Amino acid sequence: MTRTPILIDTDPGIDDALALLMAFDSAAHDVVGLTIAAGNVGLPHTVRNALKSCEVAGRGDVPVFPGAAAPLLHPAEDAGHVHGKDGFGDIGYPDPSLTAVAEHAANAIVRLAREHSGRLLLVALGPLTNLALALTLDPELPRHVDRLLVMGGAVTVHGNMTPAAEFNIGFDPEAAHIVFRAFARVELCDWEATVAHGLDHRELETWLAVGSERARFYEAISRQTRLWSEDRRGDRWYCADALAMAAALAPDGALEWVERPLAVELAGQHARGATIVDWNRQRGVADNARILRRYDQAAFEQRVRKALAAG
């Protein structure tokens, strides 16, 4: 079986870590690199968390490329209040034994896209700063990428960073604007799809109690975030990057996609960072977003359990 090369741009982050475990666990995919940006927390933490994820999964062969330490233009607040100040629940885990590669993430994206031209699955789980920089270096990047799947946006403007904006897009709207303008088609797993496919807290606790190294580590780093989520959001945990990764690895599990034109709002007192979908195609422009609306919940949960070595 020919394995699909997958490059993951990410800002680990609790849900990013689970998505990485899912990608590492896929026999059909070859993770060719992790390109890292600031987002959920600052770049030193996100790089360290990416390296630790590789170590826990026994994937020291996967190169980790540090990238953008800040948004393109405007400062943005991170999500340390959700993920912990270090992004991994502030449990004080030992330093990873692995080290990052010196090559900048944007350069690595350009190089790996050309090395795997026409075959690369590019999955973006964080702010799109590294991708925007890569497009500046190589405007021909989109023609080398087979699929780009982005976790981001809130397609009916029910945001989780602001009332209108989802975190990944809201953290760096200018970068998102550049990416959505450059790629003729972006597959999108947005925050609202995440909310529709939450994981039951009690079931998740049973998966995390199985005793595997991956489950033990993930239970520890996610505990603070899960408690925060249960207190504020109810009986289901919204793991955005895990759902996005399921759709990336197994698109046949999707039950409904909708294609529409999408633009990113860069201004506005209340709407900066919003993803504006032209649901009625009123502007007469081409569809550029393939939006995930429904995914097979049982298949999603099975992939999560398998990644945790929980069945």
Secondary structure as the mmCIF struct_conf table of DSSP 4:
data_model
#
loop_
_struct_conf.conf_type_id
_struct_conf.id
_struct_conf.beg_label_comp_id
_struct_conf.beg_label_asym_id
_struct_conf.beg_label_seq_id
_struct_conf.end_label_comp_id
_struct_conf.end_label_asym_id
_struct_conf.end_label_seq_id
HELX_LH_PP_P HELX_LH_PP_P1 THR A 2 ARG A 3
STRN STRN1 THR A 4 THR A 10
HELX_RH_AL_P HELX_RH_AL_P1 ILE A 14 ASP A 25
TURN_TY1_P TURN_TY1_P1 ALA A 27 ALA A 28
STRN STRN2 HIS A 29 ILE A 36
BEND BEND1 ALA A 38 VAL A 41
HELX_RH_AL_P HELX_RH_AL_P2 LEU A 43 VAL A 56
TURN_TY1_P TURN_TY1_P2 ALA A 57 GLY A 58
TURN_TY1_P TURN_TY1_P3 GLY A 60 ASP A 61
BEND BEND2 VAL A 62 VAL A 62
STRN STRN3 VAL A 64 PRO A 66
BEND BEND3 ALA A 69 ALA A 70
BEND BEND4 LEU A 72 HIS A 74
HELX_RH_AL_P HELX_RH_AL_P3 GLY A 80 HIS A 83
TURN_TY1_P TURN_TY1_P4 LYS A 85 ASP A 86
BEND BEND5 GLY A 87 PHE A 88
TURN_TY1_P TURN_TY1_P5 GLY A 89 ASP A 90
HELX_LH_PP_P HELX_LH_PP_P2 TYR A 93 PRO A 96
BEND BEND6 SER A 97 SER A 97
BEND BEND7 ALA A 102 GLU A 103
HELX_RH_AL_P HELX_RH_AL_P4 ALA A 105 GLU A 115
TURN_TY1_P TURN_TY1_P6 HIS A 116 ARG A 119
STRN STRN4 LEU A 120 ALA A 124
BEND BEND8 GLY A 126 GLY A 126
BEND BEND9 LEU A 128 LEU A 128
HELX_RH_AL_P HELX_RH_AL_P5 THR A 129 LEU A 137
TURN_TY1_P TURN_TY1_P7 PRO A 139 GLU A 140
HELX_RH_AL_P HELX_RH_AL_P6 LEU A 141 HIS A 144
STRN STRN5 VAL A 145 MET A 151
TURN_TY1_P TURN_TY1_P8 VAL A 155 THR A 156
BEND BEND10 VAL A 157 VAL A 157
BEND BEND11 ASN A 160 ALA A 164
HELX_RH_AL_P HELX_RH_AL_P7 PHE A 167 PHE A 171
HELX_RH_AL_P HELX_RH_AL_P8 PRO A 173 ALA A 182
BEND BEND12 ALA A 184 ALA A 184
STRN STRN6 VAL A 186 CYS A 189
HELX_RH_AL_P HELX_RH_AL_P9 TRP A 191 ALA A 196
TURN_TY1_P TURN_TY1_P9 HIS A 197 HIS A 197
STRN STRN7 LEU A 199 ASP A 200
HELX_RH_AL_P HELX_RH_AL_P10 HIS A 201 LEU A 208
TURN_TY1_P TURN_TY1_P10 ALA A 209 ALA A 209
BEND BEND13 VAL A 210 VAL A 210
HELX_RH_AL_P HELX_RH_AL_P11 GLU A 213 ARG A 233
BEND BEND14 ASP A 235 ASP A 235
STRN STRN8 ARG A 236 TRP A 237
HELX_RH_AL_P HELX_RH_AL_P12 ALA A 240 LEU A 249
HELX_RH_3T_P HELX_RH_3T_P1 PRO A 251 GLY A 253
STRN STRN9 ALA A 254 ARG A 260
STRN STRN10 LEU A 262 VAL A 264
TURN_TY1_P TURN_TY1_P11 GLN A 269 GLY A 273
STRN STRN11 THR A 275 VAL A 277
TURN_TY1_P TURN_TY1_P12 TRP A 279 ASN A 280
TURN_TY1_P TURN_TY1_P13 GLN A 282 ARG A 283
HELX_LH_PP_P HELX_LH_PP_P3 VAL A 285 ASP A 287
STRN STRN12 ALA A 289 TYR A 295
HELX_RH_AL_P HELX_RH_AL_P13 GLN A 297 ALA A 307
TURN_TY1_P TURN_TY1_P14 LEU A 308 ALA A 309
#
